[in-house]
Amino acid sequence: MSDNEEEMMEEFEPEQDDMEEEDQDVPKLEGEKFECDLSAYTLFHEGSTGAPCLSFDILRDELGENRDCETPVSCYFVAGTQAARTHVNNIILMKMSNLKKISEGGDDDDDDDEDDDDDDEDSEPVISSAMLKHDGCVNRIRSTMVNNVSIAASWSELGVVHIWDLSRMLGAVNDNSQQQVMEEVPIFSFKGHRTEGFAVDWAPIMPGTLATGDCDKNIHIWKPSEGASWSVDSRPYTAHQASVEDIQWSPNEPHVFASCSVDKSIRIWDCRANPSKACMISVADAHESDVNVIHWNRNEPFIVSGGDDGKVQVWDLRQIQNSNAVAVLKHHEAPVTTVEWHPADASVLATGGEDHQILQWDLAVERDTDGQNQEEESDVPDQLLFIHKGQHEVKELHWHPQVPGLIISTAHSGFNIFKTISC
């Protein structure tokens, strides 16, 4: 086992505590002090995997829908590392179980110490992990289910997109393997991109269909073929004028997807058309600079975008050709790197960025101007529900699709798993 593998096998160890400054090695802005009020959280855990995992995806499981935090939570996710070039990179699949909600109040001083120790041991999270080698850093990773098999697509910094069958890794973590290094090869790889990229998304209503975009402005559409194989159209979609940063398939229209780019635009495509004519809608100058991320609302015809200008903007697809956002959310102080709608509540979303914070928003909240000077504006937007801090340069967040309100996020400083009292 290499030195890097030994480092990576340091177990992901979530902790639950009061995060007071003297007890935590939490990255902070200069002069800033963090104190976490756990009364604002239903559940909170944190940890790291050694080398930073700056992209991950939550796997759907068979543990049931609409699970709450009253009983211990279990979840699965797959992540990819971005280690130094002299180190080995990996894909890691983790199962986290026995994640308990934050208890109210403390134990009485006269409680038996031995019983307390037993309770503490029983309350510890249980972590199982499996990992496999990956050529190059994992720029981004996304998972899906095809024929009841969990698979993942990984964008390598070497300019190759790989497809992985996660079945053996899932079997290992379900057997409570604490740490296991596995030998696996991709079931399919595509080397047709001329450079590396970050944009990748699986079509939710066309199982196995994939879109990938690179830093040379090209987008390729993949369609599943016989066996564990894919047919990738060699004709790229090329309407963007610079790097394609993110791609999102429509949750309702099977052949429609959206993309965003360093060229400041957001584009809507219909992949049934010839690639040269597939761009149906183009929103030029959607942001003042690079558009980094987009996400398609699963319940309403909205897309949210985040850019280097620090803005979060909401676009109504019924009016998007007017090139005017229906909402502009300003509170981030640095580039926005991740945005995602709540999977069930159409008005709620979460955003994160290089300003080291995750924000929860509710667009349904309206300002109450009765008896107030309408010229006065608060520093805090009315739609802002919650500010979560403590991670250094937030890169990705995802709402758990089966545990309402639960967010998993990753940053240079590691992972957070939390549910706030706001959602």
C-alpha positions in Angstrom: 0.0 0.0 0.0 1.4 3.4 -1.0 1.9 6.2 1.6 -1.0 8.0 -0.1 -3.3 5.0 0.3 -2.4 4.8 4.0 -3.3 8.5 4.4 -6.6 8.0 2.6 -7.4 5.0 4.8 -7.5 7.3 7.8 -11.2 6.8 8.5 -13.8 9.5 7.9 -14.5 10.3 11.5 -17.5 12.7 11.9 -17.6 14.4 15.2 -20.4 16.2 17.1 -19.4 18.9 19.5 -19.8 22.5 20.3 -17.2 23.7 17.8 -15.8 26.3 20.2 -12.7 28.1 18.9 -10.3 26.7 21.4 -11.3 23.1 20.6 -11.5 23.2 16.8 -9.0 23.5 14.0 -11.6 25.2 11.7 -10.4 27.5 8.9 -11.4 31.0 9.5 -11.2 34.3 7.7 -8.6 36.7 9.3 -10.0 38.1 12.4 -13.1 36.0 12.3 -14.3 33.7 15.2 -16.8 30.9 14.7 -19.0 29.7 17.4 -21.6 27.0 16.5 -24.9 27.2 18.2 -26.0 23.5 18.1 -29.5 24.5 19.1 -29.9 25.7 15.5 -29.2 22.2 14.2 -31.2 19.0 14.3 -28.1 17.0 13.2 -24.5 17.9 12.8 -21.4 15.8 12.0 -18.1 16.6 10.4 -14.9 14.8 9.2 -12.4 14.4 6.4 -10.9 11.7 4.2 -7.2 12.8 4.1 -6.7 14.1 0.6 -9.5 16.6 -0.3 -12.6 15.3 -2.0 -14.0 18.3 -3.8 -16.7 16.5 -5.7 -19.2 13.9 -4.5 -22.7 12.6 -5.0 -25.3 11.0 -2.7 -26.4 7.5 -3.7 -30.1 6.6 -3.4 -30.6 3.6 -1.1 -33.3 1.1 -0.1 -33.8 2.4 3.4 -37.0 4.2 2.6 -38.3 7.6 1.6 -38.9 10.7 3.7 -36.8 9.5 6.6 -36.5 11.8 9.6 -33.7 12.3 12.2 -35.7 10.9 15.1 -34.0 7.6 14.5 -30.3 7.3 13.6 -29.7 8.3 10.0 -27.8 6.2 7.4 -26.6 7.5 4.0 -24.2 6.5 1.2 -22.1 8.7 -1.0 -19.4 8.4 -3.6 -16.5 11.0 -3.8 -13.4 11.6 -5.7 -10.0 12.9 -4.5 -7.9 15.7 -5.7 -4.5 14.8 -4.3 -1.2 16.3 -5.4 0.2 15.0 -8.7 2.8 12.9 -6.9 0.1 11.0 -5.0 -2.5 8.4 -6.0 -6.1 9.6 -6.5 -9.1 7.5 -5.5 -12.8 7.1 -5.8 -14.2 6.5 -2.3 -17.6 5.0 -1.5 -18.8 5.6 2.1 -21.6 4.3 4.2 -22.3 6.4 7.3 -24.7 5.0 9.8 -25.8 5.7 13.4 -25.8 9.5 12.7 -27.9 10.7 15.6 -29.8 13.9 16.1 -28.4 16.4 18.5 -29.7 15.7 22.0 -31.4 18.4 24.0 -29.8 19.3 27.3 -27.1 17.4 29.1 -26.8 14.6 31.6 -27.0 15.3 35.3 -23.8 15.5 37.2 -24.7 12.5 39.4 -25.1 10.2 36.4 -22.9 7.1 36.5 -19.7 7.7 34.6 -19.5 4.1 33.4 -23.0 4.3 31.9 -22.0 7.6 30.3 -19.1 5.9 28.6 -21.3 3.1 27.3 -23.8 5.7 26.0 -21.0 7.6 24.3 -19.8 4.4 22.6 -23.3 3.6 21.4 -23.7 7.1 20.0 -20.6 7.0 17.8 -21.2 7.1 14.0 -20.3 3.9 12.2 -18.3 4.4 9.0 -17.6 1.8 6.3 -15.6 2.7 3.2 -14.3 1.2 0.0 -11.9 2.8 -2.4 -10.3 2.3 -5.8 -7.5 4.0 -7.7 -8.4 6.7 -10.2 -6.0 8.0 -12.9 -5.6 11.7 -12.2 -7.6 14.0 -9.9 -11.4 13.6 -10.0 -12.7 17.0 -11.2 -16.3 16.0 -10.7 -18.3 12.8 -10.0 -22.0 12.0 -10.5 -24.0 8.8 -9.9 -27.2 7.3 -11.1 -29.1 4.0 -11.3 -29.3 2.0 -14.5 -31.2 -1.3 -14.4 -31.1 -1.3 -10.6 -27.3 -1.0 -10.7 -25.5 2.0 -9.1 -23.0 3.6 -11.5 -20.9 6.8 -11.5 -19.2 9.0 -14.1 -15.9 10.6 -13.1 -14.3 13.5 -15.0 -10.5 13.1 -14.8 -8.1 16.0 -15.0 -6.4 13.9 -17.7 -9.2 14.7 -20.1 -11.0 11.3 -19.8 -14.5 10.5 -18.5 -14.8 7.0 -16.9 -18.0 5.0 -16.0 -17.7 2.8 -12.9 -19.9 0.0 -11.6 -20.3 0.6 -7.9 -21.8 -2.8 -7.1 -18.8 -4.4 -5.5 -18.0 -1.2 -3.5 -21.6 -1.1 -2.2 -21.3 -4.8 -1.2 -18.1 -4.1 0.7 -19.6 -1.2 2.8 -22.8 -3.1 3.4 -20.7 -6.0 4.8 -19.4 -3.4 7.3 -15.9 -3.4 5.8 -14.3 -0.6 7.8 -11.6 0.1 5.2 -11.1 -1.8 1.9 -9.0 -1.0 -1.1 -10.4 -2.6 -4.2 -9.1 -3.4 -7.7 -11.5 -2.1 -10.3 -11.3 -0.9 -13.9 -13.9 1.4 -15.5 -16.7 -0.4 -17.4 -16.4 2.3 -20.1 -14.1 5.3 -20.8 -14.4 8.2 -23.3 -11.3 9.9 -24.6 -13.0 12.1 -27.2 -12.8 15.3 -25.3 -9.7 17.3 -26.3 -9.1 18.6 -22.8 -10.3 18.1 -19.2 -13.6 19.3 -18.0 -16.0 19.6 -15.0 -19.5 19.5 -16.5 -21.4 16.2 -16.2 -24.9 15.1 -15.5 -27.1 12.0 -15.9 -30.5 12.4 -17.5 -33.1 11.6 -14.7 -35.8 10.3 -17.1 -33.6 8.6 -19.7 -31.6 6.1 -17.6 -28.0 5.9 -18.7 -28.0 9.0 -20.9 -25.2 11.4 -20.0 -23.9 14.8 -21.0 -20.3 15.9 -20.5 -18.8 19.3 -21.1 -15.1 20.3 -21.2 -12.9 23.4 -20.9 -12.7 23.7 -24.7 -16.4 24.6 -24.9 -17.5 21.2 -26.3 -20.4 19.1 -25.0 -20.9 15.4 -25.9 -24.1 13.4 -25.4 -23.8 9.7 -24.4 -26.5 7.1 -24.9 -26.4 3.6 -23.5 -26.0 0.7 -25.9 -25.9 -3.1 -25.6 -24.1 -4.4 -22.5 -22.1 -2.1 -20.3 -21.3 0.3 -23.1 -22.2 3.7 -24.4 -22.4 5.4 -27.8 -21.0 8.9 -27.6 -21.8 11.3 -30.5 -18.6 12.5 -31.9 -20.2 15.7 -33.0 -19.9 18.1 -30.1 -22.4 20.8 -29.1 -20.3 24.0 -29.6 -22.5 27.1 -29.1 -20.6 28.2 -26.0 -17.6 30.5 -26.6 -15.5 29.3 -23.5 -15.3 26.5 -21.0 -18.5 24.7 -20.1 -18.7 24.7 -16.3 -21.9 22.8 -15.5 -24.7 20.8 -17.2 -28.2 20.0 -15.9 -30.8 17.8 -17.6 -34.4 18.8 -17.4 -36.3 16.8 -14.8 -39.4 16.8 -17.0 -38.4 17.1 -20.7 -36.3 14.0 -21.6 -34.3 15.5 -24.4 -33.7 19.0 -22.9 -30.6 20.1 -20.9 -29.1 23.4 -19.8 -25.5 24.4 -19.6 -23.5 27.4 -18.3 -20.1 28.7 -19.2 -17.1 31.0 -18.5 -18.6 33.0 -21.5 -21.2 34.3 -18.9 -24.1 32.6 -20.7 -26.7 30.0 -19.9 -28.0 27.9 -22.8 -30.9 25.5 -23.2 -30.5 22.6 -25.7 -32.7 20.0 -27.4 -30.5 17.0 -28.1 -32.9 15.6 -30.7 -31.7 18.3 -33.1 -28.4 18.3 -35.0 -25.7 19.6 -32.6 -25.1 22.7 -34.7 -28.8 23.7 -34.3 -29.6 22.2 -30.9 -29.3 25.4 -28.9 -32.8 26.7 -28.4 -32.3 29.5 -25.9 -29.2 31.6 -25.1 -29.1 34.0 -22.2 -26.0 36.1 -22.8 -24.4 37.9 -19.9 -26.5 36.0 -17.4 -23.8 37.0 -14.8 -21.2 39.7 -14.8 -18.5 37.1 -15.0 -18.1 33.3 -15.2 -21.3 31.3 -14.6 -20.0 28.4 -12.4 -23.0 26.3 -11.5 -26.7 25.8 -12.3 -29.5 23.6 -10.9 -32.9 22.7 -12.3 -35.9 22.9 -10.0 -37.5 19.5 -9.8 -41.0 20.9 -9.1 -41.3 24.3 -10.8 -39.9 25.7 -14.2 -37.0 27.5 -12.5 -33.2 27.3 -12.9 -30.8 28.8 -10.4 -27.3 29.9 -11.2 -24.2 31.0 -9.3 -21.3 32.9 -10.6 -17.9 34.4 -10.0 -19.7 37.7 -9.3 -21.0 36.2 -6.0 -24.6 36.4 -7.2 -27.2 33.7 -7.0 -29.9 34.2 -9.7 -33.2 32.5 -10.4 -34.5 32.2 -13.9 -38.1 31.4 -14.9 -38.0 29.2 -18.0 -41.3 30.7 -19.2 -39.6 34.1 -19.4 -35.9 33.2 -19.7 -35.7 34.6 -23.3 -36.2 38.1 -21.8 -32.8 37.6 -20.2 -34.0 38.9 -16.9 -33.6 36.9 -13.7 -36.8 36.8 -11.6 -34.7 36.9 -8.4 -31.2 38.0 -7.5 -29.9 36.8 -4.2 -26.9 38.8 -2.8 -25.1 37.7 0.3 -22.1 35.7 -0.8 -18.8 37.7 -0.7 -16.9 35.6 -3.2 -17.5 33.3 -6.2 -20.5 30.9 -5.8 -19.4 27.3 -6.4 -22.5 25.3 -5.7 -26.3 25.8 -5.9 -29.1 23.3 -5.4 -32.8 23.4 -5.0 -34.5 21.5 -2.2 -35.7 18.2 -3.7 -39.3 18.6 -2.3 -39.8 22.3 -1.4 -39.9 24.3 -4.7 -39.1 27.6 -3.0 -36.1 26.5 -0.9 -32.5 26.3 -2.1 -29.0 26.1 -0.7 -25.8 27.8 -2.0 -22.2 27.8 -1.1 -19.0 29.5 -2.2 -15.4 30.5 -1.7 -16.5 32.8 1.2 -16.6 29.7 3.4 -20.3 29.7 4.0 -23.4 27.8 3.0 -26.7 29.8 2.8 -30.2 28.4 2.9 -32.8 30.5 1.1 -36.6 30.5 0.9 -38.0 32.5 -2.1 -41.5 32.3 -0.6 -40.6 34.8 2.1 -41.6 38.4 1.3 -40.6 41.6 2.9 -43.1 43.1 5.3 -43.0 46.8 4.6 -46.0 47.8 6.8 -45.0 50.8 8.8 -41.4 50.7 7.6 -39.4 53.1 5.5 -39.2 51.3 2.2 -36.0 53.0 1.4 -34.3 51.3 4.3 -32.7 48.0 3.3 -31.4 45.4 5.7 -27.9 43.9 5.2 -29.6 40.5 5.4 -32.0 39.5 2.6 -35.4 38.6 3.8 -35.2 35.3 1.9 -32.1 34.2 3.8 -33.0 31.5 6.3 -29.7 30.3 7.6 -25.9 30.8 7.4 -23.7 27.7 8.0 -20.0 28.4 8.4 -16.9 26.4 9.4 -15.7 24.9 6.1 -12.9 26.4 4.1 -13.8 27.2 0.4 -17.0 25.2 0.0 -17.0 23.3 -3.3 -20.2 21.2 -3.4 -23.4 20.6 -1.5 -26.3 18.2 -2.0 -29.6 17.8 -0.3 -30.3 14.1 0.6 -33.1 13.0 -1.7 -34.6 10.6 1.0 -33.9 12.5 4.2 -35.7 15.8 4.0 -33.6 18.8 5.0 -30.3 16.9 5.3 -27.4 18.5 3.5 -23.9 17.0 2.9 -21.2 19.5 1.8 -17.6 19.2 0.9 -14.7 21.8 1.1 -11.0 21.9 1.3 -11.3 21.3 5.0 -13.5 18.2 4.7 -17.2 17.2 4.9 -20.1 18.4 6.9 -23.4 16.5 7.3 -26.1 18.6 8.9 -29.8 19.5 9.1 -30.8 22.9 10.4 -34.0 23.8 12.2 -34.9 26.0 9.3 -35.5 23.1 6.8 
